[in-house]
Amino acid sequence: MRVLAIDTALECCSAAVLDTAQAAMLASEQIPMVRGHAEALMPLIAQVMDRAQIDFRDLDRIAVTVGPGSFTGLRVGIAAARGIALASGKPAVGLSTLAAYAAPYIAADKTRPVVAAIDARHDHLYLQVFGAGGRTLVSPRISPLREALRVAAGGAPRLVGTGAPMLAANWFGGEKPPSIVDDRRAPDIDWVARLGAAATDTTTSPKPLYLRAPDAQPQNAAQLARR
């Protein structure tokens, strides 16, 4: 199976091509950036496909992170994945950013918990807690810091994501401290590709996993009354 993976959810613009038959990543690229994903993504995908030396019609599926993450970034990546899927006639699958963060740690050691956390600003975190075998203990949610600490504590978990330092800095004194604090700014795109290859739902079109409403709201008070 050949998978094109795309991630623009956070602070990287990333693309990769995985060939599971060869058990090899044919091409992979991650460019750190806070904004500008819309301009950077399609040239990056073209570059990765060229390095992989395959055509879009040779792909078996397209995998894309659907959030949580930047509202604008998510729309960029999902729109690109849907467009490529439509043009190539291949399915697109959506993957949680939090699951992509946790995947390499679960693969390395399935016995210890992993907390994937993303800074949602204003002392809130997007997070998901994984237990033994990668089983979800706390489903994806947005929580105030204190609540996030409560559900994350226990078993000296491994913390990963942009919210990991916030959790570590405020860790409850009576709990075992985190065994690992990994503050990487975006998931490893290679793992997005691997999760995409393993995904079983290829019929549901990717859509954003926002977990909260946009910060910008319509100014209803400024609207003029209709006559």
N, C-alpha and C positions, 0 to 999 in steps of 0.2 A: 504494500500500500504506500502511495506517495501522498504526503500531506503538506500543504502550504499553511504555515502558522503565521498569524498576524496579532500584534499587540500594540495598541496605542492608548491603553487605559490610564497610564500614569506618566512617569517621567522618562520614558524611553519610546522611541519609534523602532519597532522590531519586526523582523520577518525571518522565517526559516523554512527549509524544505527537508522533510524527513522521508527516507525510503526504508520502510520496515523490512522489506525483503532482503536488503543489504545490511540491515541493522546499522544504518549510517545516516548521519546528518549531512546531506549533500551540500548545503550552504546555510549559513546563519549569520545574522547581523543585528546588533543592537546599538542604536545611536541615542545617547542621553540627550533629552530635551524636555523643557517644561511646557513649551508651546511651539506651534509650527508643524504639528503632526500632519495636517491636511496637505501641506506643500511637500513634505518629505516622504510620505508613505508610498505613493505609486512609483516614484523613481527607485526607492529602496526595494520594493517588490520586484521591479524589473531587473535590478542588479542581482538579487538573490536567485531569481529564476534563471538568469543568464549563467551565473556561476554553477548552478545545479545542472545546466545543460538539458533542461526539459521544457516542453511547451505546456501551456495551461491545460490543454486538452489531455495531457498525460497525467494530470493530477487525479487522485481518487476522491479527495475531499479538501475543504478549506476549513481551518480552525481559527477562531477568533475569541479573544477575551471580551466578555460582555459586562464586566464590572464586578464589584463596585469600582469606581474610579472617576476621572474627570468627565463631566457631562459632554464636553466638546470632543475630547479624545475618544470616548466610547462610540460616539456617532460616526467619527471618521473611520475607525477600524471596522465597525459593523457594516457600514455602507460599502466599503471596499470589498469585504468578504461576500456580501450579498451580490454585488455586481459581478465579481469574478465567478461566483457560483452560477449565476444566471447565464453568463456568456459561455462558460465551459460546459454547462449541463451537469455539473457535479454538486453534491450536497455541501452545505455549509453547516458547521456545528459551533455552538456557543459554549464557552467555558468560563467558569468563575475565576476571577483574578485571585481570589483567596485560595482556591484549590491549587492554582498554578504556583503560588508562593509556597504552599506546603508540600507539594509533590516530591521534590528532591529529598526533603527530610524524612518523609514517610518511607520513601524507597530505601534510604540509608539505614533506618532503624524503625521498624513498625511497632516496637514495644513501648515507646515513650510518646507522650502527647506533643502536639504541635499547635501553637496558636498563631494564626495568620492575622495580622492587624494592619490596617491602613488608616493613617491620620485623616479624619474627616473634618478637622478644624473645630474651633470653639469647644475644646476639651471633650470631643466625641471621637469615637473610633468605629470603623467598620471592622468586624472581626468574625472569625469562624474558628471553632476549637475541634481538633481532630484527636481521637484517642487511639487505642491499640488497633493495629491493622488498617489505619486510615479511616476508621468509622467516625462519622460526624457526631460529636457530643453536643455542640452548640451550633445551630444552623446560622447561616449568614445573617447579620443584623447590624444596625447602628446603635451604639450604646454610649451613655455618658462614661467618662473615664472610671469612676468608682464602680459602676456596674460591670464594666469590662474587666476590671481587676478581679472582681468577685468570681466571675465565671471562668476567668483564665487561670486562676490560682490552683495549685495542686499538682504534685508529681514532678516538680522542677521542669516545667515544659520548655520546649525550644520555641523562641519567639522570632518571627520573621515578618518583614514588611516595614513600611514607613512609620507605622505606629509602634513598632517594637521598642524603640528607646523610651517612648513615653510610658509604656507599661513597666519597663524595667526600672525606670527612675522613681516610680511611685509604688513599687512592689510592697505588699504587706510584710511587715517585719516577722510575723509568726509563720510565714510560709517559706518553703524551700525556694531559694532564688532560681531564676531561669538558668538552665544549663548552657544555652546559646542565645545570643541576641544578634540577629542579622538584620541590619537596617537598609538592605538593598532597596533601590528606588523603583524597581519594577521586577516582575517575575522573570525567570530565565526562559527565554523564548524556545529553547530546545525542549523544555518540559511542557510548554504549551503545545508543541507539535506532538509529543508523546501522548499527552492526554487526549488530543484530538484524534489520534489513531485508535485509542482505546474506547472512545465515546460510542455508545450504543444507539443513541437517538439521533438519527440522520434525517428525520422528517420535519422537525420543528425548526423554523427559521430563527436565527439568532436575533435576540432583542435585548435592549439594555437592562441590566440589573442595577437600578439606581439606589434602592433601599431608602431614599429620602427624596423629598420634593426639591426642585431647584431653589437656589438662594434668591434668584431674581423672580419677582412676582409682578403680575400686571398691576398697574396703578389705576385701580377701578375708580378711586376718588377723583381722578383727573378726567374721567370720561364725561363728555357732554351728553346731556339728556336728549333723547330723540324726540322730535316734534311730530 
